[in-house]
Amino acid sequence: MMRFAAEYLYTLCAAEPVRNGFVEVDDDGTVLATGVVEDPSREPGFLAGAIAPGFVNTHCHVELSSMKGLFRKGSGMAGFIDQINALRDTKSREKKIADIRYWMDKMYAEGVSAMADISNCADSFAIKAAHPMYTRTFLEVFGTEPEDCGAVMESVLRLKAAADGFGLDAAPTPHACYTMSPELLSAASREGLKSGFLSYHSEESDQEEQMIRSGSGPMWDNRKAAGMSTPPVTGGSSLQYFIDRLQAAHPAPFDEHILLVHEVCMDQEGIDAVKAVMRHPFVALCPLSNIFIHNALPPVGLMMENGLKITLGTDSLSSNDTLSMVKEMYCLQENFPFLRLGTLLEWACRNGAEFLGKEDTFGTVAPGKKPGLVHISSLSADGALTSGSRTERLV
């Protein structure tokens, strides 16, 4: 048996942390008990800071880890897409795999117990299969030309067969409105929904909204200049367009767990539309990526007012300087000062576990569960994150 104690224990089973709390786990990490330390000064190894359950990173592209430091910041979405098209295959497969392994290990050491990861190829499969971190892999689908829909779906199903061969939880998922024909968006959604899970890049930038609402802006211009088909101009939001294509996959309501990633441009109309058709919607916030690409952040307060289930992701090292969950939390705290650490941990742990359907294992510190335990250091006097806060896996 192992015992850990700290100034704050966030079990996330209750609204407030346990002050001077302890948690006991057996040798395989199963939680046995939690409680209050009677005298912290007599508790061996008593930690300053907080103990929390392991994190759930709900949006990552770990196969892009070799792209760290290659991208210009502030390029906007059109400029970012140009860069990723130019740089994606500039590293050897050996370098890509080494970097995937390094960053998987680093995230795990910093407390990530589970991850929803995006894959476009099989580079990460063997590493994920052997890793102590749980992953659900979303096999991302692209294709702007309607006549290519069948061939693209055949290709992603072959990739799924490869993932299945490694014993991974994996299924197709659509990428975004601007990289897919309407036919492919519905076909990929239909196939992905069979698994019970979908992840979708939604309303990441104003440029995306311009493209769908009015057939204008840098992303529209890029696609036209490249001779590529563009999505239909609907006069409405890209989120409503996605909902329409979902309903072509199967009629509402949707009982599946659907993750809307980014939602920088989400408004009340969009929230109402989501709630009207999705029974289990989740939103993945990746604030450092949003700032990296186009210096914008999502309407966090509006999402909270409407009771949306918020989760946190790191996105990739093509649009971030690191894959650190605590840095994402600190970014949100600095930009939305009303956020408390308990709320941020709920998003980073419990809600992510619920999205993955793994709440019986991850997300909270409760007897019988194996969420992993994370130490969060260098908190302020009132228990908030600071720029020096770091995380380290205890179990």
N, C-alpha and C positions, 0 to 999 in steps of 0.2 A: 504493500500500500504506500502511496505517496500523498503528502499533504502540502498544500500551498495556501498562503494567506497574504492579504494585501489591504491597504487602506480602503479600497473599494472593490467589492465583488459584484460584477454585473452578471447575474444569472439570466437576466432578461425574461424570467418567469414572473416578475413583478415590475411595477413602474419605476421603483427607486432601487438604487444599488444597496447592497448590504455593507454598512460601514464596519471596517475592521473584520472582514469576512474571511472564512476559510472554505476550501473545497478539498475533499478527499477522493482519490481515484485509485482503482486497482492497477495492477501492472500493465494491463492492456489499454488503459486510458478510460475505462468505464467509470462514470461518476458514481460514487458511493454515498456521499453525504455533503451537505453544505451547512454552514452555521456561522456564529459570531465568536470571534476570539475574545476571551475574557480579559487578557492582559497582553496587548501587542508587544510590550517590552520583553516579555518572557517567551514569545513565540519564535522558535528558530527560523531563520530565513525570511522573516516578515518583510514584505516588499512595499516600497513606496510606489504609489501609482495605483493601477487598477488591474484586475484579472477579468477577462471576458472569454466567452466561447470563441472557438476558431471562426475566422471570417469566411464568408461565401462571396467570392468575386463573380458577379453575374454577367460580366461582359469583358472578355479578353480575346485577343488574337495572338496566342502565344507563338504561333508559327512565324509571326513577323518580328520575332525578338532580335534577329540579326540586323534590323533596320534602325537600331538605336543611333541617334545623332546624325542621321542622314537628311532629315527633312527641315525645310525652312518653316519657321513659325509664322502665323498670321497670314497664311496664303489664301484663306477662304476655302470653301469646299471644292470649288472647281480647280483651284491651284493644287490642293491636296491630292485630288484624284489624278491630276497630271503627274505629280511626283510619284505616287505609288505605282502608276503604270510604267514609269520610266525606271524605277529603282527596284521593283519587286524581285527580279531575277538576276541581280547583280552580285549575289553572294553564292558560294558553292553550297551544295547540299550538305556537305560535312560541316561547314560553318553554321548553317541554319540549324542542324540537329544539335550541335554543341551548345548553341545559344538557347535553344528550346529547353534543353536539360538544365542549363545553368539557371534560367529564370524560373522554371518550375521549382527547382530546389530552393531558390531564394524566396519565392513567394511562400512556400511551405514553411521555411524557417522563420519567416516573419508572421506566420499565423494563419495563412489561408488553408482551410481544411477541405474546401470544395469549390469548384469553379464551373461556370458555364462558358465554354470556349468555342470560338469560331474557327472552322477549318475549311480551307479550299483545296487541300491536298492531304496526303497520308503521312507527312513528315513527322507529326507529333504522336502518331498512334502507338508506336512501341513504347515510347517514354511514358505516355499516360497509362498504358496497361500495366506497367511495372511500378508506378508511382504510388506512394501512400495518400496523395491527394485524390479525392473523388472528382471525376469530371463527367459532365454531360457535354457531348460534342455536337454542335450545330453545323451541319455541312452546308455551307453557304452557296446559294445559286445565283448566277449572273446570266444575262443574255438579253440584249435589247431587240433582237430581230425575231418577229413572230414565227417565221418559218423554222427557226432553230430550236423551238421549244422541246420537241420530241427528243432530239439528240442530246440537249442539255440535261434533260431528266434521265435519260439512259446513263449518261456519264455520272451524275450524282448518285444514282442507285448502285453503280459499280463501286463508287467510293464508300457508300454505306456498307456494301458487302465486305469491303476490306476492313472497315471499322468493326463490323460484327465479328470478323475473324480474330480480332484482338480482344474480344469480349467487352468492348466499349458500349456505353449507352450513347447512341448516335442516330441522327435522322436529318433529312434535308430541312432547310429553312430558307425563306426568301431573304435577299439582301436589303434592297431599298427600292423605292418607286422609280428612281432615276437610272437604275442599271438593269431594269427588267421590262420585257414586254408585258402587257396586261395578261396575255395567255400564260406566260411563264410564272408571273406572280401568283396567279390562282393555282396553277399546277403544283408549284413548289409548296404553297400553303396547304393544299389538299394532302400532299404526301406527308408533310411534316406534322400536320394535325393528327395523323394516325398514331403518332407516338404519344400524344397528349401534351406536347410542348412545342412552342414556336418562339423564335427570337427574331426581331425585325428592327432595323435602323429606321427610325421615324422622326421626321421634323427636326433634323439635326441642324439645319441652317436656313436662313432667310432665302438663300439661293435655291434651295430645294422647293420652298413654297412658291417662289416666283415662277419656277419651271412649270408647276402644276396649275397654279392659279391663272397665269396670264401668258404662258409660253414665251417667257423673256428671262433675261439675266445671264450671268456668266456660265452657268451649267447648261442652260439651253443652247447658248451660242457654241459652247465646246462640242456638244453632241452634233449639232447641225454641221459645224465645220469638219467634223470627222466623218460625216456621211452616215451617221448612226440614226436609227429610229428614235424618236422621242416619245415619252409617255403622253397620254391624252391631256389636253388642256381642259380642265373641268370647271374652273371658276371657283372651286372650293379648296380646302386644305389637302395636303398630301396624306394626312391621317385619315380623312374621310374617304379618299381614294383607296387607301389600303383596306379600310372596312368594306368598301364596295367589292373589292377583289376577293376578300375573304368570303363574303357571302355568295360569290360565284363558286367558291370551293365547297362550301356546304352552308345551308341556311343557319341563321342565328336562331337561338342563342349559342354561344361558344362556351362549352364547359372546360375546354382545354386551358392550360396555363400559357398565357400569351404575354411575352415580355416586349415592351416598347422601349427601345434603347435610345437614349438622349432626350428627345422631346423638348428641345430648346424653345420651340415655337408653340408649344401646347397652349391652348386657351380654353375658356369655359365651354365653348361650343364643342370643341374636340373631346373634352372630358365627358360631357353629356352623351356624345355619340358613342364613346367607348363603353360607358356604363350601360347604355341601352342594349348592347349586343354581347358584351363579354362578361361572363360570370366570375372570371379569375384573372383580371388584368393586373400586370405589374409594370412598373417603370424602372429602368436601370439608368441611374445618373452616373456620368463619367465627367465630372467637372473639369479636371485638368486637361483632358482631351479637348473639350469644348473651348477652353481658353487658348490652348495651343493652336488650334486651327483657325478659329474666327473670333476669339475674345468675347464670348457670350456665355451666358449661363441660363439654365432652365428656370421656369417660374415655380420655385420650390414651395413658396407659401401657398400659392393657388392649389398645387397638388395636395398639400397637407389639408387645406380647408375642405377639399372634396374627398378626403379619406382614401386616396390612392395608395396602394402598397408600393412603397419606394424601396429599391435595392441599390447597391453600389457596385460599380465596375471600374476597372483601370484602363480599359481599351488597350491599345497596343503601343509598342515602343516606336511605331511610326508617328504617333501623335501624342506621345508622352515621354517624359524624361526618365521615368521609373515605373514599376508596377507595384506601388505601395498603397495598400488600403488606408493606412493611417494618414497618408498625405492627401488622399481624396477627402477623407473626413475633415481634416484640418482646413482644406480649401473651402469646403462648404461652411464650416464654422466661421471662418473669417469673412465670407461674403454674405452669410445669413446669420447674424449674431444671436438670433433668437433660438438657434439650434443648440440643444444640450447634448452632452456626450451620450447619455442614455438613448436618446432618439437616434443619433448617428449609429450607435452599435446595433440598435434594433434593425436598421436598414442594412447594415454591413453583415449581420449574422442571421437573425431570426427570419426576416422577410425573404432573404436569399434562399435559406433552407426550405422555406415554404414554396417558393417558386419551383425549386428543383424536386419537390415532393419528397424531401429527405428530412423533414422536421422531426421524425422519430429518432434520428441520429444526431443531426447538427442543429445549430442555431440557438440553443439554450443550454444552461448548465443545470441539469436535473438528474436525479438518480436513475441509473439504467441507460443513460445516453453516452455517446462517445463523440462529443463535439470538438475535442481538442481544447486546450487552454492557452490563452495568450496573455502575456504581461505587457501592459502599456505604461511606459515610463514618462517621466518629466511632465507631469500634469501641473497646472497652475494651483495656487492656494485654494481656489474654489472648485477644483476637480475638472477643469476644462483642458482641452488639448493645447499644447504650445508648439512653436516652430521646432522645438527640440524633441518632441515626443517621438518615441520609437516603439516598435513592437518586436517581441521575441516569443517564439513558441516555448511553452513549458512542457506540454504533453502533446 
